[in-house]
Amino acid sequence: MGEKVSRRRFLEVAGGTIAGLVVGGVIGRLTAPAKEVTAEAAAKKYPKITFIGWRYRPDIVEDNVKFFTAYYGIPVHYEAYGSGEEYAAKMTSLFTGGGPVDVCYVRDGDAPSWVKAGWLVDVEEVAPSDKIEMYKKELSPGALEILTFDGKLYGLPYYGDVMAFIYNRRMLAEVGWTKPPETWEEVTEVCLDVKKAGLCPEPLQLTLVNIDCDLWRTWQVMTFSRGGSLFDEDNNPTWEDPNSPAYEAIEWMWEAINTHKIATTKSFSMAHEDCSAALAADPPVGFCEIVHAYELFGLNTPGHFPRSGATYEGKPEWAQALMPGKTHMTATYCRFYGMTKICKDRGKDAMEAAWQLIEFMGGKDKTGIYRVAKRWALEAGLGFHQLPLFDDPDIKESLRKWADPEIKRKQQELSRRESGVDKPYYRDFMTIAGPEIQSALANQKPLKDVLKFAADKWRELKAKG
């Protein structure tokens, strides 16, 4: 497929030139008149806030922090530490050691255990109630689920996205289809047509790696879109019932790999970028994929993959459709800004200062603009959960170059948090049950036996708490 560049690395290398590709010019560093500082902020001496994040585009973060300090009158010390497990380990050390950390990035996968441990506090303790209600209305449903524990909001989004169904418009037309598949049965049909026509050997590209929830997120998406969930309202597994949407989803994946052979077990070691690289290879390996929606940016931006940036009938060759299925529902994820218990212990002034930083970074600034979220979208191509941004003219102009803004918005609205992810033992469960699910999909073990094993393991972990 040629040399593959990860999306994150692509953005880091391209830097500010991304905006040139997306909106025709860099939007530049944040600027605003000094009058945006309120009299209260100018007069009140807030304590310095320590803000910790992982190491992604620290140049942009530092610029945002400088703007905030200059125009809000609140000093901020910003530090960045690694990513992934390295970042999680650093934060655990800070939490257990007493800091310093007042505001930090939080992954949805870490949030449940951090909240349970008492390391994070809800922002409703300090944020004005009218602001909280506004954000609850303007955030996507999936993001709101991720940010909420015991009915309280624990922060505002840094960035996020949904799992999307992405397909090749040219191949779809060449096999006589006038619109993308709307059901999973139609996905099977069009993939078989594409394969029979010799357009690509492995039409359906999936990431079923048992890392970072990929296997489970794909299963969740296919279950949600069928109108079901992996777990019921009492947190019991649903997939043992052959008539359940969860069972139907895993059986469909099994048939895609073993019966129809439109997908392969290569997916057990494929990341999202690998799936997109297969679609945009020269010659193409795949026709469609279920990946993070932001992968469409790389597919339709020249220089990312061998054929990325190709067009068909004057439009980008790759497009996003609503997730196939009865409900078109999909799974979402959200990285957010959270407030720590360490900050709360410093007192009310520290909490007020931290909230203002969180709101500036993940919400609206004093002029009523989602300033930072918009900047991330335009300068780095990051996804967002602040739904009003879809109406922003600059965002619309940017998105039209590589996606359909209305489809993206509709799919964002038809999204929800993965079921079970709010349980602190979810990651332990995935580690244990994931390899067994992969064995079943590879036809090495009976599917029903593996599903019973997985259900028993979930019940065991649930009983332990």
C-alpha positions, 0 to 999 in steps of 0.5 A, a space after each residue: 500500500 506504500 508508506 503509511 503515515 498515521 493521521 496524528 503524525 500527518 497532522 503534526 508534520 503538516 502543522 499549520 499547512 493543514 488549514 491551507 488544505 482545508 480552508 484556503 488559509 491559516 486562521 492564525 494565532 488567537 487575537 482579541 481586543 483587551 476589552 474582552 477582559 471583564 472588570 471582575 477578571 481584571 480586578 480579582 487576583 485568581 490563583 495560578 492554575 496548573 493544566 496538564 495534557 498529553 503531548 499533541 500540538 503543544 504549540 497550539 495549546 500554549 498559544 491558547 493558554 497565553 490568550 486565556 491568561 492575557 484576556 481573562 486575567 488568570 495565570 496558567 501553568 501548562 505541561 504536556 506528558 507523553 500519550 496513551 499509557 504514559 499519560 495515564 501513568 503520569 496522571 495517576 502519579 499526580 492524583 495519588 501524590 497530591 498534584 499539582 494538577 487542577 485541570 487535565 485532559 481526560 479520555 472517556 476510557 479513563 474517566 469512570 475509574 478516575 471518577 470512582 477514585 474521587 480524582 475528578 469532581 463535577 463542574 456543576 459545583 462551580 459553574 453557573 446553572 444556566 451555563 450547564 443547561 446551555 451546554 447540555 443542549 448544545 453538545 452531541 448526545 453521545 458526548 453528553 453521556 460520556 461527560 455525565 456521571 450520576 447526573 452531573 457534568 464532569 467537564 467540556 469536550 476537548 475533541 471527539 468523533 463518531 464511528 462512521 461508515 465510509 465508502 468509495 463513490 466511484 466503485 459504488 457507481 461502477 457496480 450499479 448502485 445509486 445510493 450507499 447501503 442503508 442496511 447491513 444486508 445491503 452492505 453484504 450485497 454491495 461488497 459482493 458485487 464489488 468483489 465480483 467485479 474485480 474492483 478490490 479483493 477485500 471490500 469491507 475493511 474493519 479494525 478488530 484489534 483488541 486494543 483501545 476498544 476497536 474490536 468492541 467499538 465495532 461490535 457496539 456500532 453494529 449493535 446500536 444501529 440494529 436498535 440494541 445494546 451489548 448490555 441491558 438497563 441492569 448492566 447484563 450482557 445481551 449477546 447470548 440471546 440469538 434474537 438480540 441485535 448484539 448476537 445478530 451483529 457478531 454473527 454478521 461479522 462472522 459471516 462477512 469473514 467466513 461465509 461471504 469472505 468480504 472481510 478477513 482476519 487481517 482486521 485483528 491487527 489493523 488500525 484505523 489508518 490501515 483500513 483507510 490505507 487499504 481503501 486508498 491504495 494503488 490499486 485499491 484493496 478495499 471499498 468501505 470501512 467502519 472507522 473514526 469519521 476523521 479518517 475521511 479527512 485523510 482519504 480526501 486530502 492529497 498526500 496522505 495515502 497513494 490515492 488520497 485526494 482522488 475525485 469522482 465526477 468532480 467530488 471527493 472519491 470517498 464519502 460518509 453515509 449514515 451508519 447502515 441499520 434500522 436506527 443508523 445509530 453509532 458509537 462516539 468518543 470524547 476527550 475532555 477537560 476535567 477538574 481535579 479533586 486537588 483543585 477543589 481542595 485548594 478552595 473556591 477561587 481555584 475552582 472558579 479559575 479552573 472552570 473559566 479555563 475549562 469553559 474557554 477551552 471546551 465551551 464558549 469564550 466571553 463573546 459567545 464563540 466556541 473559539 478553541 474548538 473551532 480553532 482545533 477543527 480548522 487548524 488540525 482537522 479535529 472532530 468536535 461535539 459542540 453542535 452549533 459549530 456545524 452552522 459556523 460558516 468557516 467550519 462549513 467551508 472547511 468540511 465541504 472540501 472533504 465531507 458532507 457537513 449535513 451527514 456529519 452533523 446528522 451522524 453526530 446527533 445519532 450517536 451514543 456512548 458505548 454501553 458498559 464503558 462507564 464501568 471501571 472493570 470494562 477494560 479488564 473485561 475487554 482484555 480477557 474476552 477480546 482474544 476469545 471473540 477474535 478466535 470465534 470470528 476466525 472460526 477457531 472456536 464455536 461462536 456460541 461457546 465464546 459468547 457464553 464465556 464472555 457473558 460469564 466473565 462480565 457477570 463475574 466482574 460485575 459481581 466483584 464491582 
